[in-house]
Amino acid sequence: MGILLTTQDAAAQQAGTAAGGGLFMVIYIVVIVAAMYFIMVRPQKKEQKRVAAMLAELAVGDAVLTSSGFYGTLIDITDDTVIVEFGNNKNCRIPMQKSAIVQIEKPDAE
């Protein structure tokens, strides 16, 4: 009976370490998911908020930089499009999406 008791104790000990290992695995997965959130998802959402705030501040007369690298001046703003005038030529006005604007420079109020 003493031998049987020790084999039962050994089996219980192995089951306990397996359960502890499973708990460690769950904690490990939670830590990895949390790290991925803080490394990938959170900065992306922060950048989206920054871009949305920038586009909300658009006003006629602002100097803008487009995603294609052209500098221009805003002439008209609608819901999802803008009309940008490029260069000194008053005939070069191009409609484009708001999402094509990557930078805004407000005119100096002097």
CYANA upper distance limits for C-alpha pairs under 8 A (distance plus 0.5 A):
  1 MET  CA      5 LEU  CA      6.71
  2 GLY  CA      6 THR  CA      6.87
  3 ILE  CA      7 THR  CA      6.86
  4 LEU  CA      8 GLN  CA      6.75
  5 LEU  CA      9 ASP  CA      6.61
  6 THR  CA     10 ALA  CA      6.59
  7 THR  CA     11 ALA  CA      6.64
  8 GLN  CA     12 ALA  CA      6.62
  9 ASP  CA     13 GLN  CA      6.59
 10 ALA  CA     14 GLN  CA      6.70
 11 ALA  CA     15 ALA  CA      6.68
 12 ALA  CA     16 GLY  CA      6.63
 13 GLN  CA     17 THR  CA      6.85
 14 GLN  CA     18 ALA  CA      6.69
 15 ALA  CA     19 ALA  CA      6.68
 16 GLY  CA     20 GLY  CA      6.65
 17 THR  CA     21 GLY  CA      6.48
 18 ALA  CA     22 GLY  CA      6.67
 19 ALA  CA     23 LEU  CA      6.78
 20 GLY  CA     24 PHE  CA      6.70
 21 GLY  CA     25 MET  CA      6.68
 22 GLY  CA     26 VAL  CA      6.84
 23 LEU  CA     27 ILE  CA      6.77
 24 PHE  CA     28 TYR  CA      6.55
 25 MET  CA     29 ILE  CA      6.72
 26 VAL  CA     30 VAL  CA      6.75
 27 ILE  CA     31 VAL  CA      6.70
 28 TYR  CA     32 ILE  CA      6.77
 29 ILE  CA     33 VAL  CA      6.68
 30 VAL  CA     34 ALA  CA      6.63
 31 VAL  CA     35 ALA  CA      6.63
 32 ILE  CA     36 MET  CA      6.71
 33 VAL  CA     37 TYR  CA      6.76
 34 ALA  CA     38 PHE  CA      6.88
 35 ALA  CA     39 ILE  CA      6.53
 36 MET  CA     40 MET  CA      6.19
 36 MET  CA     41 VAL  CA      7.75
 37 TYR  CA     41 VAL  CA      5.46
 37 TYR  CA     42 ARG  CA      6.59
 38 PHE  CA     42 ARG  CA      5.87
 38 PHE  CA     43 PRO  CA      7.80
 39 ILE  CA     43 PRO  CA      7.44
 40 MET  CA     44 GLN  CA      7.01
 41 VAL  CA     45 LYS  CA      6.80
 42 ARG  CA     46 LYS  CA      6.71
 43 PRO  CA     47 GLU  CA      6.65
 44 GLN  CA     48 GLN  CA      6.74
 45 LYS  CA     49 LYS  CA      6.75
 46 LYS  CA     50 ARG  CA      6.81
 47 GLU  CA     51 VAL  CA      6.73
 48 GLN  CA     52 ALA  CA      6.60
 49 LYS  CA     53 ALA  CA      6.61
 50 ARG  CA     54 MET  CA      6.67
 51 VAL  CA     55 LEU  CA      6.67
 51 VAL  CA    102 VAL  CA      8.46
 52 ALA  CA     56 ALA  CA      6.62
 53 ALA  CA     57 GLU  CA      6.99
 54 MET  CA     58 LEU  CA      7.48
 54 MET  CA    104 ILE  CA      8.04
 55 LEU  CA     98 LYS  CA      7.58
 55 LEU  CA    101 ILE  CA      8.40
 58 LEU  CA     62 ASP  CA      7.56
 58 LEU  CA    104 ILE  CA      8.18
 59 ALA  CA     74 LEU  CA      7.82
 59 ALA  CA     77 ILE  CA      8.06
 60 VAL  CA     73 THR  CA      8.37
 60 VAL  CA     74 LEU  CA      5.66
 60 VAL  CA     75 ILE  CA      6.04
 60 VAL  CA     76 ASP  CA      6.56
 60 VAL  CA     77 ILE  CA      7.52
 61 GLY  CA     73 THR  CA      6.29
 61 GLY  CA     74 LEU  CA      5.65
 61 GLY  CA     75 ILE  CA      6.83
 61 GLY  CA    106 LYS  CA      8.48
 61 GLY  CA    107 PRO  CA      7.85
 62 ASP  CA     73 THR  CA      6.16
 62 ASP  CA     74 LEU  CA      6.09
 62 ASP  CA    104 ILE  CA      7.21
 62 ASP  CA    105 GLU  CA      6.55
 62 ASP  CA    106 LYS  CA      5.63
 62 ASP  CA    107 PRO  CA      6.58
 63 ALA  CA     71 TYR  CA      7.50
 63 ALA  CA     72 GLY  CA      6.14
 63 ALA  CA     73 THR  CA      5.02
 63 ALA  CA     74 LEU  CA      7.03
 63 ALA  CA    104 ILE  CA      6.46
 63 ALA  CA    105 GLU  CA      5.57
 63 ALA  CA    106 LYS  CA      6.86
 63 ALA  CA    107 PRO  CA      7.58
 64 VAL  CA     71 TYR  CA      6.19
 64 VAL  CA     72 GLY  CA      5.95
 64 VAL  CA     73 THR  CA      6.54
 64 VAL  CA     74 LEU  CA      7.65
 64 VAL  CA    101 ILE  CA      7.10
 64 VAL  CA    102 VAL  CA      8.06
 64 VAL  CA    103 GLN  CA      6.18
 64 VAL  CA    104 ILE  CA      5.07
 64 VAL  CA    105 GLU  CA      6.56
 65 LEU  CA     69 GLY  CA      6.71
 65 LEU  CA     70 PHE  CA      6.21
 65 LEU  CA     71 TYR  CA      5.12
 65 LEU  CA     72 GLY  CA      7.09
 65 LEU  CA    101 ILE  CA      6.43
 65 LEU  CA    102 VAL  CA      6.37
 65 LEU  CA    103 GLN  CA      5.60
 65 LEU  CA    104 ILE  CA      7.00
 66 THR  CA     70 PHE  CA      5.89
 66 THR  CA     71 TYR  CA      7.00
 66 THR  CA     72 GLY  CA      8.46
 66 THR  CA    100 ALA  CA      5.93
 66 THR  CA    101 ILE  CA      4.94
 66 THR  CA    102 VAL  CA      6.09
 66 THR  CA    103 GLN  CA      7.65
 67 SER  CA    100 ALA  CA      5.68
 67 SER  CA    101 ILE  CA      6.45
 67 SER  CA    102 VAL  CA      6.31
 68 SER  CA    100 ALA  CA      8.33
 70 PHE  CA     86 PHE  CA      8.12
 71 TYR  CA     86 PHE  CA      7.12
 71 TYR  CA     87 GLY  CA      8.32
 72 GLY  CA     84 VAL  CA      6.31
 72 GLY  CA     85 GLU  CA      5.87
 72 GLY  CA     86 PHE  CA      5.01
 72 GLY  CA     87 GLY  CA      7.11
 73 THR  CA     84 VAL  CA      5.92
 73 THR  CA     85 GLU  CA      5.67
 73 THR  CA     86 PHE  CA      7.10
 74 LEU  CA     82 VAL  CA      7.50
 74 LEU  CA     83 ILE  CA      6.51
 74 LEU  CA     84 VAL  CA      5.11
 74 LEU  CA     85 GLU  CA      6.83
 75 ILE  CA     82 VAL  CA      8.02
 75 ILE  CA     83 ILE  CA      5.96
 75 ILE  CA     84 VAL  CA      6.16
 75 ILE  CA     85 GLU  CA      6.96
 76 ASP  CA     82 VAL  CA      6.14
 76 ASP  CA     83 ILE  CA      5.59
 76 ASP  CA     84 VAL  CA      7.88
 77 ILE  CA     81 THR  CA      6.81
 77 ILE  CA     82 VAL  CA      5.00
 77 ILE  CA     83 ILE  CA      7.05
 78 THR  CA     82 VAL  CA      6.51
 80 ASP  CA     97 GLN  CA      6.42
 80 ASP  CA     98 LYS  CA      6.17
 81 THR  CA     95 PRO  CA      7.18
 81 THR  CA     96 MET  CA      5.98
 81 THR  CA     97 GLN  CA      4.80
 81 THR  CA     98 LYS  CA      5.69
 82 VAL  CA     95 PRO  CA      6.10
 82 VAL  CA     96 MET  CA      6.01
 82 VAL  CA     97 GLN  CA      6.61
 82 VAL  CA     98 LYS  CA      6.52
 83 ILE  CA     93 ARG  CA      6.82
 83 ILE  CA     94 ILE  CA      5.96
 83 ILE  CA     95 PRO  CA      4.69
 83 ILE  CA     96 MET  CA      6.75
 84 VAL  CA     93 ARG  CA      5.98
 84 VAL  CA     94 ILE  CA      5.88
 84 VAL  CA     95 PRO  CA      6.77
 84 VAL  CA     96 MET  CA      7.95
 85 GLU  CA     90 LYS  CA      7.42
 85 GLU  CA     91 ASN  CA      8.38
 85 GLU  CA     92 CYS  CA      6.20
 85 GLU  CA     93 ARG  CA      4.81
 85 GLU  CA     94 ILE  CA      6.97
 86 PHE  CA     90 LYS  CA      8.34
 86 PHE  CA     92 CYS  CA      6.24
 86 PHE  CA     93 ARG  CA      6.95
 86 PHE  CA     94 ILE  CA      8.43
 87 GLY  CA     92 CYS  CA      7.98
 96 MET  CA    100 ALA  CA      7.47
 97 GLN  CA    101 ILE  CA      8.27
